[in-house]
C-alpha cells in the first residue's frame, strides 16, 4: 500500500473539502454552493482579479 500518499493527503485540506463540509453542515445553501462553483469554473469573468 502507498501509505506515504495517504499520509500526505490526510494532512491537506483544499477548497473543495471546505465547500463540501459547509454544505454538509448546512452553512452553505445549494444556491451559494452553485455560485461558488460557477466562480471557480470561470463562469463569472468579472470575479477574476
Secondary structure, 3 states (H helix, E strand, C coil): CCHHHHHHHHHCCCHHHHHHHHHHCCCCCHHHHHHHHHHHCCCCHHHCC
